[in-house]
Amino acid sequence: MRMHESIFFKRTTFNRTIFFLLGDGLLICLSLYLAFLLRFDGVLSARAFQQFTWSLPVFLFVRYAVFSAFRLYRMSWSYVGFYEIMDILKAVTVSFLILLGLI
């Protein structure tokens, strides 16, 4: 079986959704980690790292839930326009406000 015939490389809705979920997860993890580094002047103590590890699942859950509620993983990125960008802005704002309330 050739690589380009593999099920993982076919353009399907499922594969696209998995790609965006993994990409968002990676970016959320990285942004939270960098925020902690910035907050603690580049040095994470054991307590700060524990806070990071406790915060990460909450951040992932809230972001994924809100992004799914705003149907960001169902939009076609080939035809993104003003309304889709506004949906992204709304989803990020709502998830930020939820996380701010939890903090």
Disulfide bonds with the S-S distance in Angstrom:
none
